[in-house]
Structures are given as structure tokens and as C-alpha cells.
Amino acid sequence: MGKSITIISLNYYPEDTAIGLYSTQMAEYLKSNDWKVTVITGFPYYPKWKISEPYKKKKKYLDEIINGIRILRYKQFVPSNPKFLNRIIHIIDFTTGSISNINKIKKSDVVLSIIPFTSSAWLGKKLSKKLNAKHWIHIQDFEFDIALDAGIIKNKKLNNYFSRNILKFERKILNSANIVSTISTGMLEKLKNKCSTKIIYFPNWIDNDNIDPTSANEHPIMKSSKFKVLYSGNIGEKQNWDLFMKVIDVFKNNNAIEFYIVGEGSFKNSLVNKTIKFKNVKHFDPVPYMELNDLLCSANLHILFQKNNIIDSVMPSKILGMLASKVPVLVTGNINSEIARIIKTEKIGYFFSANEEPALIKKISKLCSNDSQNKEMTENARNFVIESFSKEKTLHTFIHNLKQLNEN
């Protein structure tokens, strides 16, 4: 049985957050299980939306070996202002530029395409057909649904064209694969309406040895005796920053509480400017992955404010680390979302609709005055994450499914 795989993912090492982190850990796990792995990717740029310094002066195409994995890179256009049209150019450039790299692959038993972007799956389809290989599409985000749900496309005619034609393209691509996977049960349900291909559940995971409060130290940026509320992650359009502004305004004169925003993203500059007048709001760049345990475990409360109109288009993986840290978690969003169901059913955190502003402010105030009441909840949260989303268990199942696909 051949055991060679080509992974097509715009995001990869040295990116150590979001999709780049998961693509890298997946590839290295496959390598450790005796698969020959090749990765077709771009130049590292996320989450700062600029090519990282060590790669800036590299040529347009780069062929390198890292940890025994061959990595074929194309230096894609990266917009400094990642609005809708700029992102389209970003996607098209990576796609067309990567055609040369997929032509360098002479053998592969499986091609694994990671969405976003759907155009990566188009590349995967092209390569798998050329090599007579199996094609697996893995969906991290329903990128088109998110664009429509979040109202990113302001022009009505453009929005109608987008929803009518691009979703047809998505359906055609998904139906051309041998198998399609995604990261949450809610997203699986949505996937059933998008394609007739075999679909499976393949969630993101948590390295519970790396996120472990028993081995954590106080992170240098959070050396404070105040009640520390932390948001760590991408600062983009998916989060409900209007709600965040209302919350910090309530606590602007409260000297017992501080809000920490740690991350990068397309909305960061706007958020920094909007919050500059608040003395108890602090902004920091993302910390390296190896510091994440200290950061997450140094907080007194994690927050994740999502918009009400996004339901299961995305399952934010950042919540796994939050829950594993044994720090209370407060999430807002749509009450019918999968996150809401899990938090309420498993009793592992606090969930509010984005419309329940008074109730969530009351909860933050209560936690600030007495953060010792959450021991059972935070213990449940960590146990739930380890049982359902541990790295070893999740990737072991992935390898099993991959072998079955390869043998059929």
C-alpha cells in the first residue's frame, strides 16, 4: 500500500496559529506515522497580513525541507488592507501561482485540500485527477457562507451574483471529491445540503500536554493583581466588537478589572483606535505557540464575542485552548449555534445571546468580585476537551480514515 500524501493549504509553518498550526501538526503527525508528506502552501503571512521577515527576500518559488517534509511555496500577494476585493486577488494569486507547484508532484496516493480556500480544493481536484489519486477535502471554514452571513459584500448586486454563482462552484468542487470532512457537527449538517459526497467529522484538536494549567507560569504581559479578562485570537470581522465596546464602556472606571486583547487581524488597527481612551484595555501582539499555555492560564476570564447572525459557518478552535486552561469561559453569539448547545449541555462555561448585554455584564461583574466559584465548571471544561478533542485521539482516527480511503 502506498502512503504518500500531498497537502494543499495556504497556511502552514512557521505560522503557529489557526489553520497554519493545525495543517503543520497534521503533516508532522502523518510523517511520524511513516507517510511521505509534501505540502503546497504560500509564504507565511498570517495573522499580521504581511510576509514574515525571514521570507521577505526569498524568490517567488521556494522548495524547502522542514522536519522531513517537502514544502513547495509560492509567494502570494498579501494585501495590507484585507477587504473583500483584496482578498479575492489574494486567493486568485495563490491559486494560479500554485499551479506550477502542483505540476512538480509526480506521485501521491492521496491529495488533501484544506478550505479555506475553496480554490485550494480546485487545485486538489486538478492534481488528484492527474495522478489518479484519492481526493480528500477538509473544511475549516465555510468561507462563502461567512462572507454572506457577516455582510462583508456590501453591494447588493455583487452579493446576489456571489451567492448565486460562487455557491454553485463550491457544490461542484465538493461533489468531485472522494470524501469531505469538517470540524463540527453543526457544520456537518450544513455540509449535507452542499454535497452528496461521503462526509465525516474531523474536528480540530487540543494538545492537552501543551495547554496544561499545572505546568503554566504567569505570563509576563499579565503580571497584574487585577481581574484579567482575555481575548486571544484573530481580530477580524467574525467577532462582535460593537458588543465588546459596550462592555468595556461599562467597566471603564472600574479599577479592579483589566481587558487584554492579544492578537492580530484585519480589524486590529480600528479596534486599537476605538479603545485608546480606555485605560484598562491593553493590546498585545500574538505570543509564540510555546507561550500560549502561560498566556491562557494567566487569565481570570476568557471572552469570545461572536455575532448573532453567524450560525455554525465556523467552529472557532480557539475555544478548545480556553476550555483546557481551566479558566472560566464566557461566549456570546447565536443561541442556536453548536457552541451554545455544547456549553449549556456540558456545563463548561457561560453563553449569552449577543442581545443579552445586561445579563453578560452582570455575570462579568459577579465573576470579578468572586472568581473562586467556578472550580467544578472549569474542571468539567478541561475534562470535556481532553475526552472529545485530544490531539492524539483525533489524529489517530484521522490516520485510520485515511488508510481506509487509500485502500478502497
N, C-alpha and C positions, 0 to 999 in steps of 0.2 A: 504493500500500500504506500503510495506516495504521500509525503507530508510536507508539501511546500505551500505557502500562502502569501498572497500579496494583499497588503492593507492600504487602502486609499483613504487618507484622512488629511484634510488641510492642516489640522493642528496636531503637533507631535513634539517630543523632546527637542529642545530644553524647556518648552512650555510645561509648567508644572501645576497648572490649574485647569479645571473644567475638562473639556474634551481632550485636550492635549495630554493631560495626566492619565486619563483612562485609556487612550489609544496606546500610550507608551507602556503602561503597566500590562495591558493585554498582550502587546507584541513581545515583551520580555518574558511573560509567563509562557507564551507559546514556544519561545526559544528554549526556555528551561525544560520544556516537555518535548524536546527533540524535533520541533518543527523548523524548517528553513523559512525564515521570515524576511520579506522585502517590504519596505514602506515607501509609498509615493506620497509626498507631502509638500508643503510650502516652506518658506522661510519663517522662523519663529517671529511672531508679532503681537501675540495676544497675552495679556489684556490691554497693553498700552497703545495698541493700534499704531505701532511703528516697528520696523525691522530691528531686532535686538542688536546691540552694538557689535558683538563678535562676528555677526553675519553681514553687516552692512557693506563691507568692501568685497565680499565674495562675488564670484561671477554668477551669471544668470542661472546656470545649472550647476548643481553640486551633487557629487556622488561620494558618500562617506559611510564608514562603518562605525557604529556605536554599539557597544555591548554585544558584538557578534551579529548585529542586524544591519543589512544593507539599506541605506536611506537615500532615495533619489529625490532631490529637492528642486523646485522651481521658484525663483524669486518673483512672487506675485506682487501686483500693485496693491498697496496698503493705503487707504485714504486716511488722512489726518482727521477728517470730519466724516465719520461713517454713517451718513444719512442714506436713505433708501437707494437713490440712483448711484451714489458712490459705491455702495455695497454690491450693486448689480455689476458694476465694472470690475470690482474686486473678485467676484465669483467667476465672471466670464474669463478674466485674465488667468486665474489659476487653472481653470478648466482647459482652455486652449493651450496654455503653456505646458500643461502636464501630459498632453498627447505624446510629445516627444519622449517623455519618461516611460509611459506605458509601453511604447514600442521597444524599449530596452529589455523588457521582461520576455524571456524565451520559454520559460516553463513555470507553471503554477497550477496546483491541483484545485485550489480554492482562491477566489477573489472576494475580499471583504470590503465593502464600501460603507463608509460612515457618513450619515446625514446628521447635521448639515455639512455639506450642501448636496442637494439632490443631483446636481451636476457631477458630483463625485460618483454617484451611482450610474450615471450615464457613461463615465469613464470605465467603471467596473464592468458594465454590460459589454462595452466595446472590447475590453481586454479578455473577459471570460469567453466571449464568442470566438475571438482569435485563437485562444489556447485550448478551446473545448474544456474549460474549467467550470466548476460549480460557482455560482454567484450568490453570496450572502449579503443582504443589505441590512445594516443596523442603524436604527433611527434614534438619535439622541434628542433631537428637537424636530417638531413639525414646523419647519421654518416658514412655510407658506401660510399655515394657519395662524401662526404667531403674528405675522405681518398684518393679516386681515383682522384678527381679534384686537390687536393693540392699536389699530387705526394708523399704522405707520404711513400707509399710502393715502395722502390727503385728497388727491384729485379723484373725483367720483368716476370719471370715465376710465381712468387708468386702473382704479380699483376694480371696476366691473370687468375690464379686459383681463386683469391679473387673475381674478377668481374664476373666470370662465375658461381661459386657455391654459394657464400655468398648472392648475389643478388637474387638467386632462393629461398634461405632460407627466406630472407626478404619478398618476394612476398607471400610465403606460409603463413607466420605469419600474414601479413596484411589481407589476404583474409579470415583468420579464425575468425576475429573479427566481432562484430555486427556493429561497427561504428569506423571510423578512422578520426581524426582531425589533423590539423596542423596550423601553426601560421602566414602564409602569403598567399596571393592569388597566388603568383608565385609558392610557394611550393605545393599549392593545384593542380595546373596544372601538376606539376611533379608527384604528387600522383596519378593522373588519369591514368598514364602509368604504375603504380606499382601494382594496385589492382582494384578489381571490387566491393569492399565493399562500403557501403554508406560513403561518406566523407563530412565533414563540416569544416567551417572556425572557428577557436578558437584562436584568437591572444593573445599574451602577453599583459599586461596592464601597465598602469602607475597610481600610487596613486597620483593624482594631488593635494591632500591636503598635502602630504609629500614633493613632489617636487614643491615648490612654491616660486618664487623669492621675493614675498612681505614679506615673513617671514624668509628669509635667512640672515645669518650673514657671514662676511668674515671668511673663514676657516683659522685656524692658519698656515697651511703649505703654504698658498698662500697669505700671507701678503706682497705684493710687489706692487710697483707703476709701474712696467714694464708691457708690454703687455703679458698676460699669455695664452699660448696655452696648452690645456689639453687633454690628452688621459687617460681615466679611464676605466679599464676593464681587461679582461683576456689578458695576454701577451703570445700568442701562435702562432701556425703555420698559422692560418687563416689570420692574419694581414700581411700587406705588409711592413715589417721592412726595406727592402732594399730601398724602396722609402723614408721612414722616415729618414734613414741615409743620403740620398742625400739632403733632405730638411734642416736638421739641419746643414749640412756642409755649405750650402749657407749662413745661418744666424749665423755662429759660432763667428763672430766678431761683431755682432750687439748687442750693449749693451741695446737696448730698448726692447728686446724680450726674453722670457724665455719659455722653454718647460717642462711641468710636465707630468711624466708617473706615474700613480697611479694604482697599481695592482700587481697581481701575475700570474704565469703561467710557462709552460714548457720552454719558451724561455727567461725568465727574466734574468737569470744569463748571458746568451750570450749577451743580449741587454745592460745590465749594463756594461759589459766589453768593448763592442764596443763603448759606448758613454762616457766612463770615461774621455776622453780627452776634452770633450765639457763642458765648464764652465757654459753654460746657459741651460744645460739639467739636470733636477732634478728627482730622483726616490724616490717613497714612497710606503709603503705597502698599501693595500686596507684600506679604512676607514670604520668604522661601518655604517650600513644602516642608522641610525639616524643622521649621519653626512653628508650623501650624498647630501642633499639639499644645505648645506653650500658649499660643495666642488664644485658641478656643477655650482652653481650660482656665484662662485668667479672667474670663468674663463672669459677671453675675447674672446676666440675661442675654440670650441671643434673640434677635428680631429678624423677621423676614416678612416685609410688607409687599404683598402681591396685589395686582389689580383684580377687581371682581369679574371682569369680562374675559379672563383667561382661565379656561377650564380644561385641564389635562392636555393642553397642547405641549406642555413641558412639565417634567417632574424634576424640580431643582435638586441636583445631587448634593449641593452644599448642606442640605438639611441632615444628611447622614452624619457628617462630622459634628454638627451642632448637637445632635442627639447623643452621639458617642461620648461627648465631652462631660456628660453628667452635669450640665448646666441647664437651667430651665430655658425652654424654647417657646417663643410667642410668635405665631404666624397669623397673617391676615390674608384674605382672598375670598374666593367663591365658596360658599358653604356646601356646594355640591361637588367640589373637587375631591380628587383622591387624597390629597394631603389632609383635607379636613376630615375625611372619613377615618383615615389611619390614626390621626392624632386623637380624635374623640373616642374611637373604638378601643384603641390600645392604652388610652390614658397616659400619653407620654409627653404632653405639652398643652399649650393653650392656643385655641384657634378662635378667631373672630372674623366675621364678615368685615370688609373694608368700610361698611356703613355703621359699624358699631363703635365709633370713635370714643364715646363716653365710657363704655364698658372696658375697652382695652386700656384707656388712660387710668381708670380706676385700678385695673389689675397691675399695671406697672407701678403705680403708687404703693399698692399693697406689698408687692414684692420688694420694692425699695426699702420699705420700713421693716420687713421681716422676710429675709431670703432663706431662712432655715426651715421653712415649711414644705420644701419640695423634695425631700430626700427619697421618698418612695417613688415619686414620679420620675425623677432623674435616673434612679436605679432601673426602673422599668424601661425607660427610654434606651439606655445603653444595652440592656439585655435583649430588647427587641431588635435593635440594629445588628448586634452580633449574630443573633439567631437567623435573621432574614437576609442580611446583606454583607456577610463577611467576605473578604476578598478571596480567600482560599476556596470556600464553598461555591461561590458564584462562578469563579473561573474554572473550577473543576467540572462543573455542569456544562459550561461553555465548551470545554475541550471534548466532553462526551458527545454533545450535539454536533460538533464539528466533525468528529470521526464518523458519526452516523451519516452525515451529509456526504462525506467523502467516499463512503463505502457503497452508497446507493447508486 
